[in-house]
Amino acid sequence: MVRVSTWQRERREEASRTLAIFCSDGRYARYLDEFFESNLRLEGAHWVAVPGGAAPLAGRAVGAGDGDCLWREVDFLVQTYKIDRFVLVFHEDCGHYKRLLGAETSEEERTSTQCADAVAVIREIARRYPDSTTHAYRQHGTDTAIYFEQIDPDSC
C-alpha cells in the first residue's frame, strides 16, 4: 500500500474551485508545479494544458474552432466543479506564439501579444463568469532563476 500526502480541507476546497490554464510545453512543468503548490497553494486545482495556454481563448488558435472547443471545456469545468478562480500562465519562448506570429518575431513582440491576449481572456472570463477572479502570469528566466511575473491588465 502506498500512502500519499494529504492537506487541509479548506485549502483543498479552495484549490478545487480553481482552474489553471497554461502551455503544455514540458520544459516548464517542474517550475509550474512549484509555483502552483508553493506560491499559490493550488494543490488540487484543475489544470488545462494546451499549446499556447490561454491563447486559443483569446482567438489565437491554429485551427478553426480551437478556441470554441476550449471554451466549451472551460464551461464544463466551471459548471461541474464550481470554478470561481482562474490562473493563466504564459511563458517566454513559446512555440505556439512563434508558430502563429512567425519565428522571426522578437521576444518583445511575443511578450506584448501574450499580454494583450491575457487581458482579452481576463475580460472574457469576467463577462462569462462575473463572480470569478482571474490572475495572469508570465514565466521567464533560465534554469538557474525562473520568475513568474503577474500581468497587470492596466499596463498592457
C-alpha positions in Angstrom: 0.0 0.0 0.0 1.2 3.5 -0.9 0.2 6.5 1.2 0.1 9.9 -0.5 0.2 13.2 1.4 -2.9 15.0 2.4 -3.5 18.7 3.1 -6.0 20.8 4.9 -9.6 20.5 3.8 -10.2 24.3 3.4 -7.2 24.7 1.2 -8.2 21.7 -0.9 -11.7 23.0 -1.3 -10.4 26.5 -2.4 -8.0 24.9 -4.8 -10.7 22.6 -6.3 -12.6 25.7 -7.4 -9.5 27.0 -9.3 -8.7 26.3 -12.9 -5.2 26.9 -14.1 -4.7 27.2 -17.8 -1.1 27.1 -19.1 1.0 26.0 -22.1 1.8 22.3 -22.5 5.5 23.0 -23.0 7.1 20.4 -20.8 10.3 22.5 -20.3 8.5 24.5 -17.7 6.4 21.7 -15.9 8.5 21.5 -12.8 8.6 25.2 -12.3 4.8 25.4 -12.7 4.4 22.7 -10.1 6.5 24.6 -7.7 4.8 27.9 -8.4 1.2 26.4 -8.1 1.9 24.5 -5.0 4.4 26.6 -3.0 3.4 30.1 -4.1 -0.3 30.0 -5.0 -1.2 26.9 -2.8 -3.1 25.3 -5.6 -2.7 21.6 -4.7 -5.8 20.0 -6.1 -6.6 22.7 -8.7 -8.0 21.8 -12.1 -5.4 22.1 -14.9 -5.7 22.6 -18.6 -2.5 22.4 -20.6 -2.7 23.2 -24.3 -0.2 24.7 -26.7 -0.1 28.5 -26.0 -2.1 28.1 -22.8 -5.0 30.6 -22.9 -4.0 31.8 -26.4 -6.9 29.9 -28.1 -9.3 31.6 -25.6 -8.2 34.9 -27.0 -8.9 33.8 -30.5 -5.2 33.0 -31.2 -5.6 29.4 -32.3 -4.2 27.3 -35.2 -7.3 25.6 -36.3 -10.8 26.9 -36.8 -12.9 26.3 -33.8 -10.0 25.6 -31.4 -10.9 28.5 -29.2 -14.6 27.5 -29.2 -13.7 23.9 -28.2 -11.5 25.1 -25.3 -14.3 27.5 -24.1 -16.7 24.5 -24.1 -14.3 22.6 -21.9 -13.8 25.6 -19.6 -17.6 25.9 -19.4 -17.9 22.3 -18.4 -15.3 22.6 -15.7 -16.9 25.8 -14.3 -20.3 24.2 -14.2 -19.2 20.8 -12.9 -16.7 21.9 -10.3 -18.0 25.4 -9.4 -14.8 27.1 -10.6 -14.6 30.7 -9.4 -10.9 31.4 -9.7 -8.7 31.3 -12.8 -5.0 31.3 -13.1 -3.5 31.9 -16.6 0.2 31.3 -17.2 2.1 32.4 -20.3 5.8 31.9 -20.9 8.8 33.2 -22.9 10.0 31.4 -26.0 6.5 29.9 -26.6 6.4 27.7 -29.7 2.7 28.3 -30.1 3.2 32.1 -30.4 6.2 31.6 -32.7 4.1 29.4 -34.9 1.3 31.9 -35.1 3.3 35.1 -35.2 6.3 33.8 -37.1 9.6 32.5 -35.8 11.2 35.8 -36.9 9.1 37.9 -34.4 11.0 39.3 -31.5 10.5 38.1 -28.0 9.4 41.6 -27.1 6.6 41.4 -29.7 5.6 37.9 -28.5 5.5 39.2 -24.9 3.3 42.2 -25.9 1.0 39.8 -27.8 0.8 37.5 -24.8 0.0 40.4 -22.5 -2.8 41.6 -24.9 -4.2 38.0 -25.0 -4.1 37.8 -21.2 -6.1 40.9 -20.9 -8.6 39.7 -23.6 -9.1 36.4 -21.7 -9.4 38.1 -18.3 -12.1 40.3 -19.7 -14.0 37.4 -21.4 -13.8 35.3 -18.2 -15.2 38.3 -16.2 -18.0 38.6 -18.8 -18.9 34.9 -18.8 -18.4 34.2 -15.1 -19.0 37.5 -13.3 -18.4 36.1 -9.8 -15.0 34.8 -10.6 -11.5 36.2 -10.2 -8.6 35.8 -12.7 -4.9 36.3 -12.4 -2.4 36.0 -15.2 1.3 35.5 -15.0 4.2 35.4 -17.4 7.0 33.0 -16.7 10.6 33.9 -17.8 14.2 33.2 -16.9 16.7 30.4 -17.2 17.3 27.1 -15.4 19.1 29.0 -12.6 16.3 31.5 -12.0 12.7 31.3 -13.1 10.3 34.1 -12.4 6.6 34.4 -12.5 5.5 38.0 -13.1 1.9 38.9 -12.6 0.4 40.5 -15.7 -1.2 43.8 -14.9 -4.2 44.3 -17.3 -3.8 48.1 -16.9 -0.3 48.2 -18.2 -0.6 46.1 -21.4 
